Amino acid sequence: MLTASNGLAMIESTVLVPLAALRDQGKVVSTDYTTLAATWRTAYGAVPTIYRP
C-alpha cells in the first residue's frame, strides 16, 4: 500500500484525514507515550505498563 504510486495519498485519505476529524470532534487525542502515561496516572489513578513479549 505505502509503496504504490499513490501510497502516501492513500494513507493520508484513509487514515490521517479521518483521525484528524476525530481529533477535531474531541473523540480521540493525539499523544506520545510519556504524556499518555502521565494522564493515565493523574486522570485514572492507575499505573501504566509496558508490554514486553
Secondary structure as GFF3:
##gff-version 3
##sequence-region A 1 53
A	DSSP	alpha_helix	7	11	.	.	.	ID=ss1
A	DSSP	pi_helix	12	16	.	.	.	ID=ss2
A	DSSP	alpha_helix	17	24	.	.	.	ID=ss3
A	DSSP	alpha_helix	33	44	.	.	.	ID=ss4
###
